[in-house]
Amino acid sequence: MHWLFDRKGQSIVEITLMTPLILVALYIPFDFGVTIFTGHLTQNAVRDGARIASSTDLLDDTKADNLAQQFEVNLPDMLVSRSVTVNYLADGAANCAQNVEVIAQGTYNFFLYRLIALLGFAPPDPVQITRTTKMWYGFQPATNGGSGSTTNFCTTVTASGTYPAS
């Protein structure tokens, strides 16, 4: 019976040694989940930004810059060094098939990397998160600028709105 009383502190020592390892093992999947969630929130912000930009007249470059600044506020706080770019694209022949593209990017620092840096080791590079969405531009030109028989119509106007020509 005497040997039972000699091991009183053993469980405290085991818990003290194992707790940090268990916490790290549980936090790593959580940190990756937060990274995936941050990418998802960034994609939602880019999609909403493209939706707004596609219905805004972007012929003035300052409007695109102002929209980019407004969209940057919608990005998740977990992204650092973040930026948003709004591009007006005329991909089709003779400026038909115009699109708006919104690109958001930033870096996400894993908590484990910050912990490694606190311990004095060189952490790996943070993860770069970039999301892009392209949408049809709502202010399509009626024609490609030609005249007479060389005029190509870019859009078809109906009673319910303007749609891309097929």
N, C-alpha and C positions, 0 to 999 in steps of 0.2 A: 504494500500500500504506500510505502514511502516514495516510490518512484512516481506516483501520480502527482504528488505535491511539488516535485522538482521541475515539472514542465509547465508551470503556470504562465510564464511569459512567452512560451513558444508560439501560441496562436497570435499574440499581438505582434510579434516580430514577423510572422508570415503575412499577416494582413498589411503591415506597414510596407513590406517589400513588394507585395503583389498589387496593391491598389494603384500605383502609378502605371504599371503595365496594363492593367485592366482598363483604366481610363483612356489610355492612348489607343488601345485596341478597339474601344467603343467609339472614340472620337474620330478616328480616320474615316470610317464609312459615313459618319454624319457630315464631316467636312466635304467629302466628295458629293454627297447629296445636296449640300448648300451650293456647291459650285454648279451643279446641274440646274438647280432652281434659279440661280442667278442668270444662267444662260437663257432659261425659259422666260424670266421677267424681262430680260433684254430683248428677246424676240418679240414679246408682246408690245413693248414700247416702240420698237422699230415698225411693227405692223400698224399700230395706231398712228404713228408719225407719217407713214406713207399714205395712209387713208386720208389724213388731213391735207397733206401736201398735194395729193392727186386732185383735190377739189379747190386748190388755191392757185390763182394766177401767178406763175413763177417767172414771167418774162423779165422781171427786175431781179438781179442777183442778190440785192440786199434782202429781198423777201425770203429767199432760200436760206441766207445766213441767219436771219431772225428766227425762222422756223427751226433751224438746227439748234439754236440756243434754247428755244422753248422745249424741244424734244429732249435735250440733255438733262433737264430737270426730272423727266419721267424715268430715267435709268435707275436701277437699284443702287442703293448706297454702298453695297459691298464692292462695286467696281471702283477702282482707283485709276487715275490717269485716263479718264474716259473722254471720248469725243464723238460727235455726231456730224455726219456729212449728208447734205441733201443735194442730189444731182438731178438735173433736168436732161433727159436723153431723147434724141431724135434718132431712133434706130432704123426706121424704115426708109424706103426710097423717097426722095424729095420731101423729107421732113414729115412723112406720115408715120403713123404708129409710134407716137411719142409716149414716153414713160417717165415716171418719177422714181428715183432710187434713193432709199434712205439706208445709210450704213452707220452702225453704232459699234464702237469698240472700246475696250478697257481691259484692265488686268485684275485678276483675282488672286489675292495672296492667301494661300492655305494657312490655317492656324498652326499646323504642325511645322511649316517652314519658319514661321515667326518664332516658334519655340526653339527650333534648331539654331536660329540666329542668336537668341538670348543665351544659349549655352556656349556660344563662341564659335560655332561651326559655320561654314559657308553654306547657306541654303540654296536649293535649286532655283531656277528662274520661276517667277510666278506664271500662272496660266493666262494666256491671252484669249479673251472672249470677243468674237466678232460676229455680228449678225447683220444680214442684208435682206431687204425686201424691195421688190420692184413692182409698181402698179401702173396701170394704164392712166395716162394723164387726161383729166377731164376737159381740158381746153384744146382739143384737137382742131387743126385748121380744116376748113371746109374743103379746100382743094390744095393741090401741091404747088400752086403758083403758075401753072401753065395756062394757056388760053386756047379757046376754040376746040378743035378736035384733039389737041394734046393735053387737055385738062384731065387729070386723074382726080377723082373724088376720094378724099381720105376717110370721110365718115358718111354714114347714112342717117339722115334726120327723119325721125318719126314723131308721132304725136306724143309719145311718152318719154322722149329724150334722145340723146345722141349715142350711137353705138359704133364700134369699129366696123368698117366695111369687111365683108367676107370675100 
